[in-house]
Amino acid sequence: MTDRTTPADATVRHPVWRGRQTVDGLWLAADWLSPERRSERVLREWMPGCRAWRFEHGDVLCFEAPRMLQCEFAGGTPLRRVGAHGLYAGPLTEEERAALAAGDVHLVIGGQLQSLHFAKAKTLDPSLVIDIDDYALHDTYDGRRSLALPKAGRLTGKPLREVLGDKIPPPSQEREAFLRDAAARGAGKDADGKPIGLGLSSAKPSLRERAVGTRDRMADWLLQRFPGLSGDASSGRGGGAATSGRGAGTGGGSVRPRNRAIVPQRWRDMLVRFAIASRASRLIGMRHGAYLRRLMEQFDRGDLHEALRNALPIDGSGDSLGQAFSAPGRRDSLRLSQGNGAATSIDFGDSARDRLRKLYRNAFEQLDRQGKIDEAVFVLAELLNARNEALDYLVKHERFAQAAELALSWDMAPDLIIRLLMLSGDRERAVLVARRDNAFAAAVALLENSHPRQAWQLRGEWGQALAEQGLWLAAVDAVWPDPQAREQAGRWLLAAEAAGAELSARALVQRASLLPDTVQHYAERIARLADPASPAAPREALGRDLAEVKQSNPALRALAAHVLPALAADRAACANDIERGQLERLRKLADDPWLSADLPEWSLPTPQGRRRLWETAGALSASAPDAPGLQSPHDVAALGDGRYLVALGEAGAAVVDRNGRRVRSYAVPAYRFVMSHSGQIALAIARRDSVSRIARLDLAHHEITDLGAMPLQFFADRFDGIAWSVVSGERIMVVDAARASLDVLWSVGDLGGPVVAAEFFPIEESFLVHGDREQVLWRYRNAPQRRLLSRDPILEDGRFRQLHPAMGALPLQLTQDDDGGVRFAYTWGTRDFQMRLSPPPGELSGHGVIPLTQGCLVWLRGERAMRLHLVRLSHADVAASIDWPSAALRTREYEGGVLLFDHQGRVMDIASETSKVRVFALL
């Protein structure tokens, strides 16, 4: 060789630099990096002013200026300039340097000191490594859409007064007198501004009535002396301005809370006890009795118009705020209240309630005979609280549009709302409700027998929605009963066949069931699946679907006969989890006596060493890859079949294989992903100042759709392909992320303050709202329909709180003992737990907790490394302990496991069912 090597007996005490050093370059050795990898590494570290050379045994990269690096994680052998004698790979002594010949780079190769000369090397041009032939060109992003917010309010129902128009009389002059009287007394309204009670609920209660006689004057004095005795004071609004259900606020309908517990107002209970002790209760009771007698007299003499404007709702479904003390006032109009809010109640006893119920029912029948449909609906819905009967009554008279508006306002069942909207001709809003609540199937079932035309229309929309979610096989099933939609179903079937090995195998079953004559063209694919040497996972997916078919045909029988022997061999080798009953169904489906005779008894051995990550006792041990990757990911998501989607920031998104090698690129900025449940659709999120750009990726057809941009404070990292939960502009919303319009399907506003933390889990979402006086935790169930679970204040006790499913704000505490150990304490339910976690070597420099659906990940950072613990909170033990180099770490859960990755390109995938660990670095 042309470069000079020192004598063989030369010894070097410290051949490499260690710790944090000022580094002038890197040596990339050829014995552990291929030429392509060395070129990629040079390109990754390249900055304007750098230079690079290629020698026989490796490459040298000289930085444009010295860089401060941790030598152990530098990505190559660090080189430092010492005086004017060139670059050195280690801290040589003066004697060791004296033994070296003159040169530009001094290394220790094969245990010998070696000097290299740049003049004898080949200069590298990293630009030649960049291949841009496969990059697609896209139009420049239109920034004019960046401030457009999603439209809201399309699913908001209308009150009855607006629906019926002039049929309901306008407010009377008594209304103004009532409002002036209420303002003078300082009283407010109930939580909804309208009454609904558990027993007899007060209508809009006046503060007092002009009484005649000593009894009424004494009751009037009590109401003036104690203003809280009059109906609903403002201090007892019991629920605030924010609403829940599926459409509070703007967009998604104004829907009141269903599942929020209403606590009776304490001041009312105190006043009840005071009234009983002072015998004032008799005066109040006589006043209520007088009002009730006047009301019944109005019904008895047939003055329905006036009686209905003064009548009390009964049999309410809402919660009670407590006892009402004043007599209800006269209604200003015959309009229906919306929602199921809380109000005060008046208990006149069962006999009075039964009497009123009969009077109201007689009034309804009389109004019905007279053809006064609007007034009759008012009696059913407002007074008798028979809202389903009121909707049926409107449908009987073919008032579908009015019934639909009221069903939206009252937050009725989604299939009922969809049916009424379809019957009223409002197909667009019907589809929005169906997409919001995933209620196509139930609505189609309601329409099929009585209104088949509307059912066919809804089936088409159902199939389109499923296809947008990447559920092509389900989309085919949804529209197949309609002969006119089968051409489109065939295109969806082809899409499924091109969308991955397992889905393609399942598509063969559907093709054999629906289009048996075409299966002959797939003989080669079936032969590959029937080969025991081929991958077992696609064959298992095909076998499971075959075992569930309800009807048989020659194509299905032939398919079962082809793959059953290989499936049985896979099961005997523990390569699948197919059960005995499924194998028996496949044997019967094949209907081949020769095959049955040849098949041995089913061998179903128990897999050895298989353990479920979150259920099996004992801790799994694992380590991250030692060497960093060539890419710096911002997000990584599992796609199945050993593929992963990687966000590379402005460099776009890429699909990589199980070895970290890129197989496809998407030219769209990507910093975070939102993955669909099907794994076929993803949203790529890129922050742009105050807004985030959103692009929809079809991973099967490799298409990119720009959805525009919107402000995003928090957002879920998974969705069903359509409904996506976000926090935007101090509103909790669900938007339609399958369309560029980003329609608001559900919304909650006026939360009482900004959302400061949010966590999105598969069946529950939690939002921490910072109010004026305290923080409040809002918890929503998001399946099957979105419902408010609780709204609780958070106590400030100095402990860190982590939002967690089922447990709300979970108090956590990490402390370090005197001996260096770490104690992890938390409260689970009503019990306090403590556990000791092993730290990494050296002094701790940081720690934290990342919530997971079935536990949490506790990370402990030391001087040079990290230790991660997957903790089963319900069992207070460690499911896995992982050693990781010190780096910025992130996690992502998916249906089959947990992904861990860092900014240096290391990735670890832990399967939940088997605890199998896969590690790789991004190349």
Secondary structure, 3 states (H helix, E strand, C coil): CCCCECCCCCCCCCCCCCCEEEEEEEEEECCCCCHHHHHHHHHHHCCCCCEEEEECCEEEEEEEEEEEEEHHHCCCEEEEECCCCCEECCCCCHHHHHCCCCCCEEEEECCEEEEECHHHCEECCHHHHCCCCCCCCCCCCCHHHCCCCCCCCCCCCCCHHHHHHHHCCCCCHHHHHHHHHHHHHCCCCCCCCCCCCCCEECCCECCCCCCCCHHHHHHHHHHHHCHHHCCCCHHHCCCCCCCCCCCCCCCCCCCCCCCCCCCCCHHHHHHHHHHHHCCHHHHHHHHHHHHHHHHHHHHHCCCHHHHHHHCCCECCCCCEEEECCCCECCCCCCCCCCCCCCEEEECCCHHHHHHHHHHHHHHHHHHHHCCCHHHHHHHHHHHCCCHHHHHHHHHHCCCHHHHHHHHHHCCCCHHHHHHHHHHCCCHHHHHHHHHHHCCHHHHHHHHHCCCHHHHHHHHHHHHHHHHHCCCHHHHHHHHCCCHHHHHHHHHHHHHHHCCCHHHHHHHHHHHHHHCHHHHHHHHHHHHHHHCCCCCHHHHHHHHHHHHCCCCCCHHHHHHHHHHHHHHHHHHHCCCCCCCHHHHHHHHHHHCCHHHHHHCCCCCCCCCCCCCCCCCCCCCEEEECCCCCCCCCCCEEEEEECCEEEEECECCCEEEECCCCCEEEEECCCECEEEEECCCCEEEEEEEECCEEEEEEEECCCCEEEEEEEECCCEECCEECCCEEEEEECCEEEEEECCCCCCCEEEEECCCCCCEEEEEECCCEEEEEEECCCCEEEEEEECCCCCEEEEEEEECCCCCEEEEECCCEEEEEEEEECCCCCEEEEEEECCEEEEEEECCCCCCCCEEEEEEECCEEEEEEECCCEEEEEEEECCCCEEEEEEEEECCCEEEEEECCEEEEEECCCEEEEEECCCCCEEEEECC
